[in-house]
């Protein structure tokens, strides 16, 4: 995006993404296994204001992880994690949503060409991640 002096840069459109992780992600280095694309890269960058996760099946406590990539997923750098507590799925109970803590006041900023990947610490029938924000 061309920058014009003394001009405010504002988001141009809403971006959302979902990913379902079923197999445990292994490793905190630059090539963890079994991660899923959560937000595709945007040419001019993104401002992410919410990332959450819910289990589709009964789960033990596990770490939910986020990775950023500037090369289409070849290199994925560990940037954040949140704990999903143990939960027995039932139609008569409410699940506690995992919240990574991003908000309008404290967003996750992704650079132009940077995408976001998700992973889980324990193999499960499925953990659904949801990301919401804005593209520039």
KEBARO-681789 format. One record per residue (C-alpha): residue number from 1; residue in one letter; x negated, y negated, z. Coordinates in pm, 1 decimal. Layout:
bake seq: NUM | type: A | px: X | py: Y | pz: Z
...
END
This chain:
bake seq: 1 | type: X | px: 0.0 | py: 0.0 | pz: 0.0
bake seq: 2 | type: X | px: -140.4 | py: -338.8 | pz: -93.8
bake seq: 3 | type: X | px: -188.1 | py: -567.3 | pz: 205.4
bake seq: 4 | type: X | px: -82.3 | py: -929.5 | pz: 178.8
bake seq: 5 | type: X | px: -228.6 | py: -1164.6 | pz: 441.4
bake seq: 6 | type: X | px: 20.5 | py: -1293.5 | pz: 698.8
bake seq: 7 | type: X | px: 288.1 | py: -1043.8 | pz: 594.9
bake seq: 8 | type: X | px: 449.4 | py: -801.3 | pz: 835.7
bake seq: 9 | type: X | px: 439.8 | py: -432.8 | pz: 742.4
bake seq: 10 | type: X | px: 766.8 | py: -258.9 | pz: 823.7
bake seq: 11 | type: X | px: 889.0 | py: 99.7 | pz: 780.1
bake seq: 12 | type: X | px: 1050.2 | py: 160.4 | pz: 442.7
bake seq: 13 | type: X | px: 1249.5 | py: 481.0 | pz: 502.3
bake seq: 14 | type: X | px: 1339.8 | py: 742.3 | pz: 761.8
bake seq: 15 | type: X | px: 1136.5 | py: 1063.3 | pz: 768.7
bake seq: 16 | type: X | px: 1234.1 | py: 1381.4 | pz: 949.8
bake seq: 17 | type: X | px: 1094.7 | py: 1729.5 | pz: 956.5
bake seq: 18 | type: X | px: 1161.1 | py: 2067.5 | pz: 1111.7
bake seq: 19 | type: X | px: 939.2 | py: 2371.5 | pz: 1149.6
bake seq: 20 | type: X | px: 1001.1 | py: 2716.5 | pz: 1293.1
bake seq: 21 | type: X | px: 706.7 | py: 2889.8 | pz: 1459.4
bake seq: 22 | type: X | px: 733.9 | py: 3263.5 | pz: 1527.1
bake seq: 23 | type: X | px: 375.2 | py: 3386.4 | pz: 1563.9
bake seq: 24 | type: X | px: 130.5 | py: 3264.8 | pz: 1826.9
bake seq: 25 | type: X | px: -117.1 | py: 3007.1 | pz: 1705.3
bake seq: 26 | type: X | px: -475.0 | py: 3096.1 | pz: 1789.0
bake seq: 27 | type: X | px: -754.9 | py: 2844.9 | pz: 1836.1
bake seq: 28 | type: X | px: -803.1 | py: 2478.6 | pz: 1912.5
bake seq: 29 | type: X | px: -1074.1 | py: 2424.5 | pz: 1650.9
bake seq: 30 | type: X | px: -1021.4 | py: 2286.5 | pz: 1301.8
bake seq: 31 | type: X | px: -853.1 | py: 2597.9 | pz: 1158.7
bake seq: 32 | type: X | px: -597.5 | py: 2738.5 | pz: 1405.9
bake seq: 33 | type: X | px: -392.5 | py: 3029.9 | pz: 1275.1
bake seq: 34 | type: X | px: -14.8 | py: 3046.2 | pz: 1235.8
bake seq: 35 | type: X | px: 70.9 | py: 2676.3 | pz: 1234.4
bake seq: 36 | type: X | px: 366.2 | py: 2540.2 | pz: 1036.7
bake seq: 37 | type: X | px: 403.4 | py: 2212.1 | pz: 849.0
bake seq: 38 | type: X | px: 625.2 | py: 1978.0 | pz: 1051.8
bake seq: 39 | type: X | px: 586.0 | py: 1645.9 | pz: 865.6
bake seq: 40 | type: X | px: 448.6 | py: 1622.9 | pz: 514.8
bake seq: 41 | type: X | px: 197.9 | py: 1350.2 | pz: 441.9
bake seq: 42 | type: X | px: 324.6 | py: 1012.5 | pz: 328.8
bake seq: 43 | type: X | px: 126.6 | py: 800.1 | pz: 85.6
bake seq: 44 | type: X | px: 133.8 | py: 491.0 | pz: 307.8
bake seq: 45 | type: X | px: 143.5 | py: 653.6 | pz: 652.8
bake seq: 46 | type: X | px: 413.5 | py: 721.3 | pz: 912.9
bake seq: 47 | type: X | px: 537.6 | py: 608.4 | pz: 1252.2
bake seq: 48 | type: X | px: 670.2 | py: 910.3 | pz: 1447.0
bake seq: 49 | type: X | px: 905.8 | py: 821.1 | pz: 1732.1
bake seq: 50 | type: X | px: 1025.6 | py: 1164.7 | pz: 1847.5
bake seq: 51 | type: X | px: 899.3 | py: 1524.4 | pz: 1847.4
bake seq: 52 | type: X | px: 1092.5 | py: 1794.9 | pz: 2031.3
bake seq: 53 | type: X | px: 1110.2 | py: 2175.2 | pz: 2040.3
bake seq: 54 | type: X | px: 1377.5 | py: 2431.9 | pz: 2134.6
bake seq: 55 | type: X | px: 1358.5 | py: 2810.8 | pz: 2156.8
bake seq: 56 | type: X | px: 1586.5 | py: 3027.4 | pz: 1939.3
bake seq: 57 | type: X | px: 1545.1 | py: 3323.8 | pz: 2174.4
bake seq: 58 | type: X | px: 1451.3 | py: 3408.3 | pz: 2531.0
bake seq: 59 | type: X | px: 1094.9 | py: 3300.0 | pz: 2597.8
bake seq: 60 | type: X | px: 822.8 | py: 3304.2 | pz: 2857.0
bake seq: 61 | type: X | px: 643.6 | py: 2981.8 | pz: 2943.0
bake seq: 62 | type: X | px: 423.1 | py: 2875.0 | pz: 2653.6
bake seq: 63 | type: X | px: 225.7 | py: 2588.3 | pz: 2512.5
bake seq: 64 | type: X | px: 367.9 | py: 2408.9 | pz: 2207.9
bake seq: 65 | type: X | px: 95.5 | py: 2238.7 | pz: 2005.2
bake seq: 66 | type: X | px: 59.4 | py: 1967.2 | pz: 1740.8
bake seq: 67 | type: X | px: -216.9 | py: 1932.9 | pz: 1482.5
bake seq: 68 | type: X | px: -291.8 | py: 1648.4 | pz: 1238.1
bake seq: 69 | type: X | px: -438.4 | py: 1705.8 | pz: 892.5
bake seq: 70 | type: X | px: -572.9 | py: 1466.8 | pz: 630.8
bake seq: 71 | type: X | px: -656.4 | py: 1734.0 | pz: 372.8
bake seq: 72 | type: X | px: -328.3 | py: 1916.2 | pz: 311.2
bake seq: 73 | type: X | px: -365.5 | py: 2157.0 | pz: 603.2
bake seq: 74 | type: X | px: -714.3 | py: 2295.8 | pz: 537.9
bake seq: 75 | type: X | px: -843.1 | py: 2117.2 | pz: 847.6
bake seq: 76 | type: X | px: -594.3 | py: 2082.6 | pz: 1133.9
bake seq: 77 | type: X | px: -707.2 | py: 1888.7 | pz: 1440.7
bake seq: 78 | type: X | px: -544.9 | py: 1956.0 | pz: 1778.7
bake seq: 79 | type: X | px: -383.4 | py: 1630.1 | pz: 1897.3
bake seq: 80 | type: X | px: -120.0 | py: 1712.1 | pz: 2160.7
bake seq: 81 | type: X | px: 56.7 | py: 1985.3 | pz: 2354.1
bake seq: 82 | type: X | px: 360.9 | py: 2026.8 | pz: 2574.8
bake seq: 83 | type: X | px: 479.3 | py: 2310.4 | pz: 2796.9
bake seq: 84 | type: X | px: 793.3 | py: 2505.7 | pz: 2712.5
bake seq: 85 | type: X | px: 922.7 | py: 2660.4 | pz: 3033.7
bake seq: 86 | type: X | px: 1052.1 | py: 3016.5 | pz: 3050.3
bake seq: 87 | type: X | px: 1415.0 | py: 3036.2 | pz: 2943.6
bake seq: 88 | type: X | px: 1674.2 | py: 3311.0 | pz: 2898.5
bake seq: 89 | type: X | px: 1897.6 | py: 3216.9 | pz: 2608.5
bake seq: 90 | type: X | px: 2265.8 | py: 3232.3 | pz: 2703.7
bake seq: 91 | type: X | px: 2578.2 | py: 3059.8 | pz: 2578.2
bake seq: 92 | type: X | px: 2659.7 | py: 2952.5 | pz: 2933.4
bake seq: 93 | type: X | px: 2335.9 | py: 2763.7 | pz: 3010.4
bake seq: 94 | type: X | px: 2164.5 | py: 2459.5 | pz: 2867.5
bake seq: 95 | type: X | px: 1809.0 | py: 2482.0 | pz: 2746.4
bake seq: 96 | type: X | px: 1559.2 | py: 2213.2 | pz: 2843.2
bake seq: 97 | type: X | px: 1419.7 | py: 2055.8 | pz: 2528.3
bake seq: 98 | type: X | px: 1042.7 | py: 2016.1 | pz: 2508.3
bake seq: 99 | type: X | px: 962.6 | py: 1648.7 | pz: 2448.9
bake seq: 100 | type: X | px: 615.4 | py: 1542.6 | pz: 2335.5
bake seq: 101 | type: X | px: 672.2 | py: 1191.7 | pz: 2473.8
bake seq: 102 | type: X | px: 671.9 | py: 980.5 | pz: 2157.0
bake seq: 103 | type: X | px: 914.0 | py: 685.2 | pz: 2152.0
bake seq: 104 | type: X | px: 973.0 | py: 356.0 | pz: 1971.2
bake seq: 105 | type: X | px: 747.4 | py: 193.1 | pz: 2230.5
bake seq: 106 | type: X | px: 480.7 | py: 467.7 | pz: 2215.4
bake seq: 107 | type: X | px: 487.0 | py: 618.7 | pz: 1864.9
bake seq: 108 | type: X | px: 249.3 | py: 864.7 | pz: 1702.7
bake seq: 109 | type: X | px: 91.4 | py: 685.6 | pz: 1407.1
bake seq: 110 | type: X | px: -13.4 | py: 898.1 | pz: 1110.0
bake seq: 111 | type: X | px: -251.3 | py: 744.4 | pz: 856.7
bake seq: 112 | type: X | px: -185.5 | py: 743.2 | pz: 482.1
bake seq: 113 | type: X | px: -219.5 | py: 1102.4 | pz: 360.9
bake seq: 114 | type: X | px: -201.5 | py: 1252.6 | pz: 711.9
bake seq: 115 | type: X | px: 45.3 | py: 1536.2 | pz: 782.1
bake seq: 116 | type: X | px: 155.8 | py: 1707.0 | pz: 1104.3
bake seq: 117 | type: X | px: 158.5 | py: 2078.2 | pz: 1191.7
bake seq: 118 | type: X | px: 312.7 | py: 2268.3 | pz: 1486.1
bake seq: 119 | type: X | px: 217.0 | py: 2586.0 | pz: 1670.0
bake seq: 120 | type: X | px: 318.5 | py: 2798.8 | pz: 1969.7
bake seq: 121 | type: X | px: 113.7 | py: 2985.8 | pz: 2228.5
bake seq: 122 | type: X | px: 321.1 | py: 3305.5 | pz: 2248.5
bake seq: 123 | type: X | px: 480.6 | py: 3505.6 | pz: 1966.4
bake seq: 124 | type: X | px: 859.0 | py: 3457.9 | pz: 1980.5
bake seq: 125 | type: X | px: 1170.0 | py: 3500.4 | pz: 1762.4
bake seq: 126 | type: X | px: 1136.1 | py: 3131.5 | pz: 1690.4
bake seq: 127 | type: X | px: 1067.6 | py: 2791.1 | pz: 1833.9
bake seq: 128 | type: X | px: 1221.7 | py: 2508.5 | pz: 1632.7
bake seq: 129 | type: X | px: 1030.4 | py: 2179.3 | pz: 1621.5
bake seq: 130 | type: X | px: 1192.1 | py: 1851.0 | pz: 1511.2
bake seq: 131 | type: X | px: 1012.0 | py: 1528.3 | pz: 1423.3
bake seq: 132 | type: X | px: 1173.1 | py: 1191.3 | pz: 1349.2
bake seq: 133 | type: X | px: 1023.5 | py: 863.1 | pz: 1244.8
bake seq: 134 | type: X | px: 963.5 | py: 623.8 | pz: 960.3
bake seq: 135 | type: X | px: 740.3 | py: 609.5 | pz: 651.7
bake seq: 136 | type: X | px: 564.8 | py: 290.7 | pz: 540.9
END
